[in-house]
């Protein structure tokens, strides 16, 4: 009786399973601008063999093999390749597969991991603001950004690897500054491109800097970027954008190209009609993939031999989708993580390990660092920085991140010993935090210790 009951329950459970299911994979820890790999599993839960075609949902990612046959109640494996580019912190790259058993159903999986930014500070960018490129505009002054990192000592930029053709880019004499200026042939509209520069560190051989600008030529849109806000399937998701010539002259609109947008476009005279004024009607179609909409409309302007770029954003939902208001967590991350349970006094925390140590203390004779943290909700890991002088160049000395213990009984306490010091030499240390979102923050100020 029992075997029959179990068999019946198993059959019922099997019947409830989708014909194709997927298991995600983890690519671990990596630095930015790298390609990482992991293996995801797709299982055929049906009684018949199926042909499965897999594809990356994000540009530049790859999956192999592209197609595979899976026997009944069997599993096939796909190698997922994620190009993490400028991801920071916890990252997820999505892939999907479609089987010949149900061609209308996409079964998603993901490759996830943690992306460490090499550079200190927030994501590097140069913001030019509004750049005038119309007739009579003055020459634009170059702008620059100085890049630095405490991950490695002696960090330097080496050469420009990739840059838009309309930008002049060079590296400053200090080897850490990127200098950028616009050429006269720059496209009009919103610019949001990256300049990639090689470095002297194997940890991350290249870094990228985002270049932002709103380039104004003779033809200027009434709004840019174009924000649709929340859109729903079945609604008329349309925006009207006026295009005006500052010179007051008529102009023709040439070919319109769409990137990452399922949309219809039509250009009509402005209402009321005016010389040098046209209106772009932009309608997002129901074939646009659900979720975040982030695309670009490129308008060719033959008389000017220019292209006008409009950035489009929004959120496309099902007709009956419910929208909930989510609270921001950035403020919590700023205050909750990196405040120790008590004021950290590194004069006491940086100790010389010349005494016998107990079983919980790292072995060796180098300086011993101790610290405690009360709230680690947003902590990914701790980093130890060291310099020969208080105001000198600090660089990371712990090869591996010190991962949070997240004690349930109170503050988490940590010990780390620096075994690479020379007795009698003076060193300065401070402790930093790498957050779950990839941001870095100092946990303590620098303090001195003499190794014994």
C-alpha positions as CSV (number, residue, x, y, z in Angstrom):
1,X,0.0,0.0,0.0
2,X,2.8,2.5,1.0
3,X,4.9,1.9,-2.1
4,X,1.8,2.5,-4.3
5,X,1.0,5.7,-2.3
6,X,4.6,7.0,-2.7
7,X,4.5,6.1,-6.4
8,X,1.3,8.1,-6.8
9,X,2.7,11.1,-4.9
10,X,5.9,11.0,-7.0
11,X,3.9,10.9,-10.2
12,X,1.8,13.8,-9.1
13,X,4.9,15.8,-8.2
14,X,6.4,15.0,-11.5
15,X,3.3,16.1,-13.3
16,X,3.5,19.5,-11.6
17,X,7.1,20.1,-12.7
18,X,7.6,22.2,-15.8
19,X,8.9,20.3,-18.7
20,X,12.2,22.2,-18.7
21,X,13.9,23.6,-15.5
22,X,17.2,25.4,-14.9
23,X,19.8,25.7,-12.2
24,X,21.9,28.8,-11.9
25,X,25.7,29.0,-11.5
26,X,28.2,31.1,-9.6
27,X,31.3,32.6,-11.3
28,X,32.8,33.6,-8.0
29,X,34.9,36.7,-7.6
30,X,36.4,38.7,-10.4
31,X,37.6,42.2,-11.3
32,X,35.9,44.6,-13.7
33,X,36.2,44.4,-17.5
34,X,36.7,40.6,-17.5
35,X,35.0,37.6,-19.0
36,X,34.0,34.9,-16.4
37,X,32.5,31.5,-16.9
38,X,30.4,29.0,-15.0
39,X,28.2,26.0,-15.9
40,X,24.4,26.0,-15.7
41,X,22.2,22.9,-15.8
42,X,18.9,22.5,-17.7
43,X,16.8,19.4,-16.9
44,X,14.2,17.7,-19.1
45,X,11.4,16.7,-16.7
46,X,9.2,15.3,-19.4
47,X,8.7,11.8,-20.8
48,X,10.0,12.8,-24.3
49,X,13.3,14.0,-25.6
50,X,13.5,17.7,-26.4
51,X,15.7,20.0,-28.4
52,X,16.8,23.0,-26.4
53,X,18.3,26.3,-27.7
54,X,20.1,28.6,-25.3
55,X,20.9,32.3,-25.6
56,X,22.3,35.1,-23.6
57,X,19.8,37.8,-22.5
58,X,22.5,40.5,-22.2
59,X,24.7,42.0,-25.0
60,X,28.3,40.6,-25.2
61,X,27.5,37.5,-23.0
62,X,27.7,34.1,-24.6
63,X,26.4,30.5,-24.0
64,X,27.7,27.2,-25.4
65,X,26.6,25.0,-26.9
66,X,23.8,26.9,-28.6
67,X,21.6,23.9,-29.0
68,X,21.5,20.5,-27.4
69,X,19.2,17.4,-27.2
70,X,18.1,16.3,-23.7
71,X,16.8,12.8,-23.1
72,X,13.7,12.4,-20.8
73,X,14.5,13.0,-17.1
74,X,18.1,14.0,-18.0
75,X,20.2,17.0,-17.6
76,X,22.4,19.0,-20.1
77,X,25.0,21.5,-19.2
78,X,25.8,24.9,-20.7
79,X,28.9,27.0,-20.3
80,X,27.8,30.6,-19.6
81,X,30.2,33.4,-20.3
82,X,29.5,36.8,-18.7
83,X,31.3,39.9,-19.7
84,X,31.1,41.8,-16.4
85,X,32.3,45.1,-18.0
86,X,31.6,47.9,-15.5
87,X,29.5,45.8,-13.0
88,X,30.2,46.6,-9.4
89,X,29.5,44.4,-6.4
90,X,27.0,41.5,-6.6
91,X,26.2,41.0,-10.3
92,X,23.8,38.8,-12.2
93,X,23.8,38.0,-15.9
94,X,20.8,36.3,-17.3
95,X,20.4,33.6,-20.0
96,X,17.4,31.7,-21.3
97,X,16.6,28.5,-23.2
98,X,13.6,27.5,-25.3
99,X,12.6,23.9,-26.0
100,X,10.8,22.5,-29.0
101,X,8.2,21.2,-26.5
102,X,7.1,24.8,-25.7
103,X,8.6,27.3,-28.1
104,X,6.7,30.2,-26.5
105,X,8.3,29.7,-23.0
106,X,11.6,31.1,-22.1
107,X,13.3,29.3,-19.2
108,X,15.7,31.7,-17.5
109,X,18.9,31.0,-15.5
110,X,21.7,33.2,-14.4
111,X,25.4,33.5,-13.8
112,X,26.1,35.4,-10.6
113,X,29.1,36.5,-8.6
114,X,30.9,39.5,-7.1
115,X,32.7,42.1,-9.2
116,X,35.5,44.0,-7.5
117,X,36.4,47.5,-8.9
118,X,40.1,48.1,-9.0
119,X,39.8,51.9,-8.7
120,X,39.1,53.8,-5.5
121,X,36.0,55.9,-5.2
122,X,32.7,55.8,-7.2
123,X,32.5,54.7,-10.8
124,X,34.8,57.1,-12.6
125,X,33.3,59.6,-15.1
126,X,33.9,62.9,-16.7
127,X,30.7,65.0,-17.0
128,X,31.0,67.8,-19.6
129,X,27.4,69.0,-19.0
130,X,26.1,70.9,-22.1
131,X,28.6,71.1,-24.9
132,X,27.9,73.6,-27.6
133,X,28.7,72.4,-31.1
134,X,26.5,74.7,-33.2
135,X,27.7,77.5,-35.5
136,X,29.5,80.2,-33.5
137,X,30.2,77.8,-30.5
138,X,33.5,78.4,-28.8
139,X,36.1,75.6,-28.6
140,X,35.5,73.3,-25.7
141,X,38.1,73.1,-23.0
142,X,39.4,69.6,-22.1
143,X,38.4,67.9,-18.9
144,X,40.3,65.4,-16.8
145,X,40.0,62.8,-14.1
146,X,42.8,61.4,-11.9
147,X,42.5,57.7,-11.2
148,X,44.0,55.9,-8.2
149,X,43.8,52.6,-6.3
150,X,45.0,51.2,-3.1
151,X,44.6,47.7,-4.4
152,X,48.2,47.8,-5.8
153,X,51.3,49.9,-5.3
154,X,52.6,52.1,-8.1
155,X,49.4,52.1,-10.1
156,X,49.8,53.7,-13.6
157,X,47.8,54.2,-16.8
158,X,49.7,53.0,-19.9
159,X,47.8,53.7,-23.1
160,X,44.3,54.4,-24.6
161,X,42.8,51.1,-25.7
162,X,39.4,52.2,-26.9
163,X,37.7,55.6,-27.3
164,X,34.9,57.1,-29.5
165,X,36.3,58.6,-32.7
166,X,34.9,62.1,-31.8
167,X,37.0,62.3,-28.6
168,X,40.6,63.3,-28.2
169,X,42.1,61.3,-25.2
170,X,45.5,61.3,-23.7
171,X,47.2,60.3,-20.5
172,X,48.7,63.0,-18.3
173,X,52.4,63.3,-17.3
174,X,51.7,61.8,-13.8
175,X,50.6,58.5,-15.4
176,X,47.3,58.6,-13.5
177,X,45.2,61.3,-15.2
178,X,43.0,60.9,-18.3
179,X,42.5,64.1,-20.3
180,X,39.5,64.2,-22.7
181,X,38.2,66.8,-25.2
182,X,35.5,66.8,-27.9
183,X,36.3,67.0,-31.6
184,X,34.2,69.3,-33.8
185,X,32.6,66.2,-35.5
186,X,30.9,64.9,-32.3
187,X,27.3,63.7,-32.7
188,X,24.6,65.8,-31.2
189,X,22.5,64.8,-28.3
190,X,23.2,62.6,-25.2
191,X,26.7,61.1,-25.0
192,X,27.3,58.2,-22.6
193,X,30.3,56.3,-23.9
194,X,33.3,54.8,-22.3
195,X,37.1,55.3,-22.7
196,X,39.1,52.2,-22.0
197,X,42.7,52.6,-20.7
198,X,45.3,49.9,-20.1
199,X,47.0,49.7,-16.7
200,X,50.2,48.3,-15.3
201,X,48.5,45.8,-13.0
202,X,47.6,42.2,-13.9
203,X,44.7,42.3,-11.4
204,X,42.7,44.4,-13.8
205,X,44.6,45.1,-17.1
206,X,42.2,47.8,-18.2
207,X,39.9,50.4,-16.6
208,X,37.1,52.5,-18.1
209,X,35.9,56.0,-17.6
210,X,32.4,57.1,-18.7
211,X,32.2,60.3,-20.7
212,X,28.9,62.1,-20.2
213,X,27.7,65.2,-22.2
214,X,24.6,66.7,-23.8
215,X,26.0,68.0,-27.1
216,X,23.9,70.8,-28.6
217,X,24.2,71.5,-32.3
218,X,21.8,73.6,-34.4
219,X,19.0,71.0,-34.0
220,X,18.0,70.6,-30.3
221,X,15.3,68.2,-28.9
222,X,12.6,69.5,-26.6
223,X,13.7,66.9,-24.1
224,X,16.5,64.5,-23.8
225,X,16.6,61.9,-22.2
226,X,13.0,60.9,-22.9
227,X,11.5,59.3,-19.8
228,X,8.3,57.3,-20.4
229,X,8.0,56.3,-16.7
230,X,5.8,53.3,-16.0
231,X,4.2,51.8,-19.2
232,X,1.7,49.0,-19.4
233,X,1.0,46.6,-22.2
234,X,-2.0,47.5,-24.3
235,X,-1.7,51.2,-23.5
236,X,-0.7,53.9,-25.9
237,X,2.9,54.4,-24.8
238,X,3.8,57.5,-26.9
239,X,6.0,60.5,-26.5
240,X,6.1,63.6,-28.7
241,X,9.5,65.3,-29.0
242,X,9.9,68.6,-30.7
243,X,13.1,69.1,-32.8
244,X,13.9,72.8,-33.3
245,X,16.6,74.4,-35.3
246,X,18.2,77.3,-33.4
247,X,19.1,79.0,-36.6
248,X,15.4,79.1,-37.5
249,X,16.1,77.3,-40.8
250,X,14.1,74.3,-42.1
251,X,15.8,71.0,-42.0
252,X,15.1,67.4,-43.1
253,X,15.0,64.3,-41.0
254,X,16.8,61.3,-42.5
255,X,16.9,57.7,-41.4
256,X,15.9,56.9,-37.8
257,X,17.7,54.1,-36.1
258,X,16.6,52.3,-33.0
259,X,18.8,50.5,-30.4
260,X,17.3,48.1,-27.9
261,X,13.8,49.5,-28.7
262,X,10.7,47.9,-30.2
263,X,9.1,51.1,-31.4
264,X,7.5,53.0,-34.2
265,X,8.6,56.5,-35.2
266,X,7.0,59.2,-37.4
267,X,8.1,62.8,-38.0
268,X,5.4,65.4,-38.5
269,X,5.4,69.3,-38.7
270,X,5.1,71.0,-35.3
271,X,1.6,72.2,-34.2
272,X,1.3,75.1,-34.7
273,X,3.5,74.9,-37.8
274,X,6.8,76.8,-37.6
275,X,9.9,77.1,-39.7
276,X,12.7,74.9,-38.4
277,X,10.5,72.8,-36.2
278,X,9.5,69.1,-36.5
279,X,7.9,66.7,-34.1
280,X,9.1,63.1,-33.5
281,X,6.3,60.7,-32.6
282,X,7.8,57.8,-30.7
283,X,5.6,54.9,-29.7
284,X,6.8,51.9,-27.7
285,X,5.3,48.6,-29.0
286,X,3.9,45.7,-27.0
287,X,6.7,43.5,-28.5
288,X,9.2,45.4,-26.4
289,X,10.6,43.0,-23.7
290,X,9.0,43.6,-20.3
291,X,11.0,45.3,-17.6
292,X,13.5,48.2,-17.7
293,X,13.5,50.0,-21.1
294,X,16.8,51.6,-21.9
295,X,17.5,52.4,-25.6
296,X,18.5,55.0,-28.0
297,X,17.0,56.8,-31.0
298,X,19.5,58.0,-33.6
299,X,18.3,60.6,-36.1
300,X,20.2,61.4,-39.2
301,X,20.3,65.1,-40.2
302,X,21.5,65.1,-43.8
303,X,22.0,68.9,-44.2
304,X,24.3,69.0,-41.2
305,X,26.0,65.6,-41.8
306,X,25.3,64.9,-38.2
307,X,23.5,62.4,-36.0
308,X,21.2,63.4,-33.2
309,X,21.0,60.9,-30.3
310,X,18.1,60.6,-28.0
311,X,18.2,58.4,-24.9
312,X,15.0,56.6,-24.0
313,X,14.1,55.1,-20.6
314,X,11.1,53.7,-18.8
315,X,9.6,50.6,-17.2
316,X,7.2,48.3,-19.2
317,X,4.8,46.2,-17.2
318,X,2.0,43.8,-17.8
319,X,-1.5,45.4,-17.8
320,X,-2.4,44.1,-14.3
321,X,1.1,44.3,-12.7
322,X,1.1,45.8,-9.2
323,X,3.7,48.4,-8.4
324,X,5.1,48.6,-4.9
325,X,7.0,51.5,-3.4
326,X,10.5,50.3,-2.3
327,X,12.5,52.2,0.3
328,X,16.0,53.2,-0.6
329,X,18.8,51.4,1.2
330,X,21.7,53.7,0.2
331,X,21.4,55.8,3.4
332,X,21.4,52.6,5.5
333,X,24.6,51.4,3.7
334,X,26.3,54.7,4.5
335,X,25.6,54.6,8.3
336,X,24.9,51.0,9.2
337,X,27.9,49.1,8.0
338,X,31.1,50.6,8.7
339,X,30.7,52.0,12.2
340,X,32.5,49.7,14.7
341,X,30.7,48.7,17.8
342,X,32.9,51.0,19.8
343,X,35.4,53.6,18.7
344,X,38.3,51.8,17.1
345,X,41.7,52.7,18.6
346,X,44.3,51.2,16.4
347,X,47.0,52.2,18.8
348,X,45.6,49.3,20.9
349,X,44.5,47.2,17.9
350,X,47.8,47.1,16.2
351,X,49.8,44.9,18.4
352,X,53.1,43.2,18.1
353,X,52.9,39.4,18.4
354,X,55.9,38.8,20.5
355,X,54.0,37.0,23.2
356,X,52.7,33.4,23.1
357,X,49.4,33.3,21.2
358,X,46.3,31.4,21.9
359,X,44.5,29.1,19.5
360,X,42.3,32.0,18.1
361,X,45.2,34.3,17.3
362,X,46.9,34.0,13.9
363,X,50.4,32.6,14.3
364,X,53.6,34.5,13.6
365,X,55.5,37.5,15.0
366,X,54.2,40.4,12.8
367,X,51.9,43.2,13.9
368,X,48.5,41.9,15.0
369,X,45.4,43.9,14.0
370,X,42.1,43.5,15.9
371,X,38.8,45.2,15.3
372,X,35.1,44.6,15.9
373,X,32.0,45.7,13.9
374,X,28.4,45.7,15.2
375,X,26.4,45.8,11.9
376,X,27.7,43.9,8.9
377,X,24.5,43.8,6.8
378,X,26.1,45.4,3.8
379,X,29.7,44.2,4.2
380,X,31.3,42.0,1.6
381,X,34.8,42.0,3.0
382,X,37.5,43.8,4.9
383,X,40.8,45.1,3.5
384,X,44.0,46.0,5.3
385,X,46.0,48.9,3.9
386,X,49.6,49.7,4.8
387,X,52.2,52.5,4.2
388,X,55.7,53.3,5.3
389,X,54.6,56.8,6.3
390,X,51.4,58.4,7.6
391,X,50.9,60.5,4.4
392,X,52.4,58.0,2.0
393,X,51.0,55.7,-0.6
394,X,48.9,53.1,1.1
395,X,48.3,49.7,-0.7
396,X,46.4,46.6,0.2
397,X,48.4,43.9,2.0
398,X,45.9,41.1,2.6
399,X,45.8,38.9,-0.5
400,X,42.3,37.6,0.3
401,X,39.3,39.6,1.5
402,X,38.5,39.0,5.2
403,X,34.9,38.0,4.9
404,X,32.3,39.0,7.5
405,X,31.4,36.5,10.3
406,X,28.1,38.2,11.0
407,X,27.8,37.2,14.7
408,X,24.3,36.7,15.9
409,X,25.2,37.4,19.5
410,X,26.8,40.8,19.1
411,X,29.7,42.5,17.4
412,X,31.9,40.4,15.2
413,X,35.6,40.5,16.2
414,X,38.5,40.0,13.8
415,X,42.2,39.4,14.0
416,X,44.7,39.6,11.2
417,X,48.5,39.5,11.3
418,X,50.9,41.1,8.9
419,X,53.7,38.6,8.4
420,X,55.5,40.6,5.7
421,X,57.0,43.2,8.0
422,X,60.7,43.8,9.0
423,X,61.5,44.0,12.7
424,X,62.3,47.5,13.8
425,X,60.6,49.1,10.9
426,X,57.7,51.6,11.3
427,X,54.4,51.0,9.5
428,X,51.1,52.7,9.2
429,X,47.8,50.8,8.8
430,X,44.2,51.4,8.3
431,X,41.2,49.1,7.7
432,X,38.8,49.5,4.8
433,X,35.4,47.9,3.9
434,X,34.3,46.6,0.5
435,X,30.5,46.8,0.5
436,X,28.0,44.5,-1.2
437,X,27.4,47.1,-3.9
438,X,31.2,47.3,-4.7
439,X,31.7,50.6,-2.9
440,X,34.7,51.1,-0.7
441,X,34.7,52.9,2.7
442,X,37.3,53.5,5.4
443,X,36.6,51.8,8.7
444,X,39.4,53.4,10.6
445,X,42.0,56.1,10.3
446,X,45.7,55.4,9.9
447,X,47.7,54.5,13.0
448,X,51.4,53.7,13.5
449,X,53.1,50.6,14.7
450,X,56.7,49.5,15.0
451,X,57.3,45.8,14.1
452,X,59.3,43.8,16.7
